[in-house]
Amino acid sequence: MTLELSTVVDRLDEQLRTDDYADIDASANGLQVGPDEGSVDHVAFAVDGVAETFERAVDAGADALVVHHGISWGGFDRVTGRTYDRLEPLLENDLALYVSHLPLDGHQELGNAAGVADVLELEARAPFGELGPEHIGQRGTAADPYAPDELRRRLGAELENGGQPVRLLEFGPDEIDEVAIVTGSGTDWLDEAVATGADALVTGEGKQKAYHEAKEAGIHVALAGHYATETFGVRALQELVEGWGLETTYLEVPTGL
């Protein structure tokens, strides 16, 4: 099966509502590197668009690479040094790069937060994590309440964390019913989690101020790894693209962070 690159891009943009996030995301979402015309029969997927994933995508014979973290965060001043070195495998091998940052965080079915909610078997889900007119996370109710250690163990067992432990700022109730999720770096939404009645906020990495904010608010904060909490979206897109008849490859490059 072969599709035009423009067809793949248009389908992904429509599914992810890429344009709706244009004014709130520093990432240049959509096709970041690629020709005006081209065909695709093999798509690789990875969390990060970096030299290692570019080279591995080329080695796998992919025509396009879909990532969560791209290479353009407000544009380039110059394509020199490390920026040139990073782009070289894409340009030399006609490897297209498609990026979905916040649109993939916020998608309520295919997104990263939705994937974490699946792991935790949350019910009665709703959008969470307001950012302008959009949401970048999800919240829900545990089918059976979690004890704090149970929540930590569940996340640690199911997430690709490179062997690193899940950290839990254990300041909430003994039973966790309501869970809010913003993957990656999501502690800025702690106040919203408290306001919505969450017993725990699950995110990837924390900030210093989150410790005392969580302690004072009486809420648990699970720090499950930035990379680990953001593998779900690209894996869901891989399954979607496979359904279009294209060959796919997932490139796992955990950072442990």
RATA-V396083 format. One record per pair of residues at least 4 apart in sequence whose ideal C-beta (glycine too) atoms are under 7 Angstrom apart, sorted by the first residue. I is the first residue (numbers start at 1). GAP is how many residues later the second one is. D is the distance in whole Angstrom. If there is no record, write none. Layout:
# RATA-V396083
{{I GAP D} {I GAP D}}
This chain:
# RATA-V396083
{{1 40 6} {1 244 3} {1 245 6} {2 37 5} {2 38 7} {2 39 4} {3 4 5} {3 5 5} {3 36 7} {3 37 5} {3 241 7} {3 243 7} {4 35 6} {5 4 6} {5 29 6} {5 33 4} {5 34 6} {5 35 5} {5 59 7} {5 91 6} {6 4 6} {7 4 6} {8 4 6} {8 32 5} {8 56 7} {9 4 6} {9 21 7} {9 22 5} {9 89 6} {10 4 6} {11 4 6} {12 4 6} {12 86 6} {13 5 4} {13 17 6} {15 225 7} {16 84 5} {16 87 4} {16 88 6} {16 91 6} {17 86 6} {18 11 5} {18 12 5} {18 82 7} {18 85 5} {20 114 6} {21 4 5} {21 8 6} {21 81 5} {21 82 5} {21 113 6} {23 109 7} {24 78 7} {24 107 5} {24 108 4} {24 110 6} {25 4 6} {25 76 6} {25 77 4} {26 47 5} {26 48 6} {27 43 6} {27 46 6} {27 72 6} {27 74 4} {27 75 7} {28 4 6} {28 42 7} {28 44 4} {28 71 7} {29 70 6} {29 71 6} {29 72 6} {29 74 6} {30 68 7} {30 69 7} {31 65 7} {31 67 5} {32 38 5} {32 39 6} {32 40 5} {32 65 5} {32 67 5} {33 54 7} {33 57 5} {33 63 6} {33 64 4} {34 4 7} {34 62 3} {34 63 7} {35 59 7} {38 56 7} {38 58 7} {40 23 4} {40 24 5} {40 206 7} {41 22 6} {41 205 6} {41 206 6} {42 19 6} {42 20 5} {42 21 5} {42 204 7} {42 205 4} {43 19 6} {43 21 5} {43 23 6} {43 198 5} {43 203 5} {43 205 5} {44 13 4} {44 16 6} {44 18 4} {44 21 5} {44 205 5} {44 207 6} {45 21 5} {45 189 4} {45 192 6} {45 193 4} {45 203 7} {45 205 5} {45 206 7} {46 7 4} {46 19 7} {46 21 5} {46 188 7} {46 205 4} {46 207 6} {47 20 7} {47 21 5} {47 22 6} {47 180 6} {47 183 6} {47 184 6} {47 187 6} {48 5 6} {48 19 6} {48 21 5} {48 205 7} {49 4 6} {49 16 7} {49 18 4} {49 20 6} {49 21 5} {49 22 5} {49 48 6} {49 50 7} {50 4 7} {50 36 7} {51 4 6} {51 34 7} {51 35 5} {51 38 7} {52 4 6} {52 201 6} {53 4 6} {53 12 7} {53 14 7} {53 198 5} {53 200 6} {54 4 7} {54 11 7} {54 35 4} {54 36 6} {54 41 7} {55 4 6} {55 34 5} {56 4 6} {56 195 5} {57 5 4} {57 8 4} {57 38 6} {57 194 7} {58 31 6} {58 35 5} {58 37 6} {60 189 5} {62 33 7} {62 187 6} {63 33 7} {64 31 7} {64 32 4} {64 34 6} {65 30 6} {65 32 5} {66 32 5} {66 168 6} {66 171 6} {67 30 7} {67 32 6} {67 167 7} {68 32 6} {68 33 6} {68 36 6} {68 162 5} {68 165 6} {68 166 6} {69 32 7} {70 27 7} {70 29 3} {70 31 7} {71 15 6} {72 4 7} {76 7 6} {79 4 5} {79 5 5} {79 8 6} {80 4 5} {82 4 6} {83 4 6} {84 4 6} {87 4 6} {88 4 6} {89 4 6} {89 6 7} {90 5 5} {90 7 6} {100 4 4} {101 4 7} {102 4 6} {102 34 5} {103 4 6} {104 7 6} {104 8 6} {104 129 4} {105 6 6} {105 7 5} {105 8 6} {105 31 4} {105 32 7} {105 78 6} {105 79 7} {106 5 6} {106 28 6} {106 29 5} {106 30 4} {107 4 4} {107 7 7} {107 126 7} {108 6 6} {108 19 6} {108 30 6} {109 5 6} {110 4 7} {110 123 6} {110 126 4} {110 127 6} {110 130 7} {111 4 7} {111 122 5} {112 4 7} {112 71 4} {112 117 6} {112 118 5} {112 120 5} {112 121 4} {113 4 6} {113 24 4} {113 25 4} {113 68 4} {113 69 6} {113 70 5} {114 4 7} {114 24 6} {115 4 7} {115 117 2} {115 118 7} {115 121 7} {116 4 7} {116 65 5} {116 67 6} {116 86 6} {116 113 6} {116 116 7} {117 5 4} {117 8 6} {117 21 5} {117 23 5} {117 64 6} {119 35 7} {119 39 5} {120 22 7} {120 34 6} {120 59 6} {121 22 5} {122 18 3} {122 19 6} {122 20 6} {122 57 6} {123 17 6} {123 18 5} {123 20 6} {124 16 6} {124 17 5} {125 13 6} {125 14 7} {125 15 4} {126 13 6} {127 8 4} {127 11 6} {128 7 6} {128 9 4} {128 10 5} {128 11 4} {128 52 5} {128 53 7} {128 68 7} {129 6 5} {129 7 4} {129 8 3} {129 53 4} {129 57 7} {129 60 5} {129 63 7} {130 5 6} {130 62 6} {131 5 5} {136 46 6} {137 43 7} {137 44 5} {137 45 4} {137 49 7} {137 52 7} {138 43 5} {139 39 7} {139 40 6} {139 41 4} {139 42 7} {139 57 6} {139 59 6} {140 39 6} {141 36 6} {141 37 6} {142 4 6} {142 34 6} {142 35 6} {142 37 6} {145 30 4} {145 31 6} {145 32 5} {146 4 5} {146 5 4} {146 30 4} {147 27 7} {147 28 7} {148 4 7} {148 20 6} {148 22 5} {148 28 7} {148 72 6} {149 4 6} {150 4 6} {151 4 7} {151 25 6} {151 49 6} {151 71 6} {152 4 6} {152 14 5} {152 16 5} {152 70 7} {153 4 6} {154 4 6} {155 4 6} {155 11 5} {155 47 7} {155 67 6} {155 69 5} {156 5 7} {156 9 6} {156 10 4} {159 65 5} {159 66 6} {159 69 4} {159 70 7} {160 68 5} {160 71 5} {160 92 7} {160 94 5} {161 5 7} {161 63 7} {161 64 4} {161 67 4} {161 93 7} {161 95 7} {162 92 4} {162 93 7} {162 94 4} {163 93 7} {164 61 6} {164 92 4} {166 56 6} {166 57 7} {166 58 5} {167 56 4} {168 52 6} {168 54 5} {169 42 6} {169 45 5} {169 51 6} {169 52 4} {170 50 6} {171 43 5} {171 44 5} {171 47 6} {171 48 6} {171 49 6} {172 4 7} {172 27 5} {172 28 6} {172 46 6} {172 47 5} {172 48 4} {173 26 5} {176 23 4} {176 24 5} {176 44 6} {177 22 6} {178 19 5} {178 20 5} {178 21 5} {179 19 6} {179 20 7} {179 21 5} {179 23 6} {180 13 4} {180 16 6} {180 18 4} {180 21 5} {181 21 5} {182 4 3} {182 7 5} {182 21 5} {183 20 7} {183 21 6} {183 46 4} {183 47 5} {184 20 5} {184 42 5} {184 45 6} {184 46 6} {185 18 7} {185 19 6} {185 20 5} {185 41 6} {186 17 4} {186 18 7} {187 16 6} {187 19 5} {187 20 5} {187 23 4} {187 34 7} {189 4 6} {190 4 7} {190 11 6} {190 20 6} {190 23 5} {190 24 6} {190 27 7} {190 29 7} {190 31 7} {191 4 6} {192 4 6} {193 5 4} {193 8 4} {193 26 6} {194 4 7} {194 23 5} {194 25 6} {198 21 6} {199 20 7} {199 21 6} {200 19 7} {200 20 4} {200 22 6} {201 18 6} {201 20 5} {202 20 5} {202 22 6} {203 20 6} {203 26 7} {204 19 7} {204 20 6} {204 21 5} {204 22 4} {204 24 7} {204 25 4} {204 26 7} {205 18 6} {205 21 5} {205 52 7} {206 4 5} {206 15 7} {206 17 5} {209 4 6} {210 4 6} {210 11 6} {211 4 6} {212 4 6} {213 4 6} {214 5 5} {214 7 5} {224 4 6} {224 5 5} {225 4 6} {225 32 6} {226 4 7} {226 31 6} {227 4 7} {227 27 5} {227 28 5} {227 30 6} {231 4 6} {232 4 6} {233 4 6} {234 4 6} {235 4 7} {235 15 7} {236 4 7} {237 4 6} {238 4 6} {238 10 5} {238 12 6} {239 4 7} {241 5 5} {241 7 6} {242 4 7} {242 6 5}}
